[in-house]
């Protein structure tokens, strides 16, 4: 099979974006960020109130990409084995077989992830970082590509547990959908009058083409100046007076990959400082920990990252 050209791959991204846009109305920025995460090979945390289309967006991505999709509803009584799978004894044959959990899929929707206990949340750490799971000392590889799209309710909702810092650091991007504008919301009502728009989603990609897109993104050029710009922003968070925890090296690498993906989506084969600035809040804000005084003083992680980016000189 012939290797697809870069223009063909970019055209495929545009077609994929159009398919998602037909289902999730009025959210081109969110769709762009979702595709950035997918092309960068990362996991995405969607934080928002219930009912704004988080699950629909994940389903639309799986349908348009013709990849396997599984959903896990996270609840307080969910156990790690419910996600990863377990070894089961067959008493008649005297053998032990491994029964795969829902994590063995291309797209895993971890719905309301912060309603499960921290122990269950942490069950995904190995899967997200190494794309494998270890059960009873045996390692089982996950499908390629593998993405976790996790949804999270705001922490002031009842029955929520904050995600551990190690878990948050595994997410490439954090984003929110928000409510659509009036015209887009009217279109949502009209679209669903007789049919579900998900039924009309066309397959425009598959697992192999997603892997080719990811390979193309890795070839996007990042100059030393831009790479150092990323590191200077990360370093500024580590020394910030309002932070107990700054951006890790994994976070800096996440920005590097995400910036490459955004440049590719924008039709460029090189990264600009603009890409870093556009992604800073979505890539860095969930990786920092505010000090209590700053948090109680009304500062948010998003505001702080915005201030840090504005303070770091832009390379020319």
C-alpha positions, 0 to 999 in steps of 0.5 A: 500500500502506497504511503499517503502524502502529507497533503493527503494526510492533512486533507484527512484531518480536515475531513475528520474535523468536519465529521466531528463538527457535524455532530458537536455543533459550534465547537471548532476550537474544541474539535481542533484540540481533540485532534491535536491530542489524537495526532500527538498520541496523547490522552485528553481530559474533558472537564465540564458539567454534565450534558454538554456533549462530552460522551457524544464527542468521544463516540463521534471520534471513534465512529469517524475513525472506525476504531474500537470504542468502549465506555466505562462509567466510573463509580465509587464501587468500581474496581481496577479489575473492572477496567483492566481485566482479570485472570479466571480459573477454568475448573473443568480444564484446570487452566487459567485464562485472562479475560480482557477488561474494557481498557483493551480498545482503541478509544476508552471513554473513562466517563466521570473519572473523578467519581471513582476512588483514587485506587481505581483511578490509578489503575489506568496509570500504566495503560496511559503511560506505557500502553500496556497493563500488567496482571499477575506479573504478565504484561499485556499490550494494548491496541495501537493507537490507544487513547483515553478520553476521560470526562470529569465533573467540576470538583465542587459536585457531590461524590467527586474525588480529585485526580492524583497529580501523577494521574493528571500528568498523564493527560496531554491536554485538559479542555472543556466544551462549555455551552454552545451559543444559541444558534448552535444549540438550536441546530442541536435541537433540530438535528435530533428531531428525527435522528441521531447525528451519530448515525450519519457519521461516516468513516473517514479514517482507521487505525492504520491512517491514525498511525500514519498521521501520528508519524507525520506529526513527529516529523514537524520541525521544532527549532532549538529556540522554540524548544527552549521557549517551552522549557523556559515556560516550564521552568518559570512554573517550578520557581513560581511563588504561588505554586507548590508543584510546577510543570514536569519534564513529561509536561514539557514533552507533552507541549512539544508533541502537542505543538507539533500536532497543532502546527500540522493541523494548521497546515505547517511543517514547523512549530511557531511560538504561537502554537505553544502560547495557544496550547499553554493553558490546555497542556500546562494548567492541570499539571501545576498545584496552586498554594493554598494562599493563591487558591483562596485568593481567587487565582486559578491554574489557568490564570497563573499559566496565562500570566507565566506565558505573558512574562516569558520573552517570546523568541524571534 
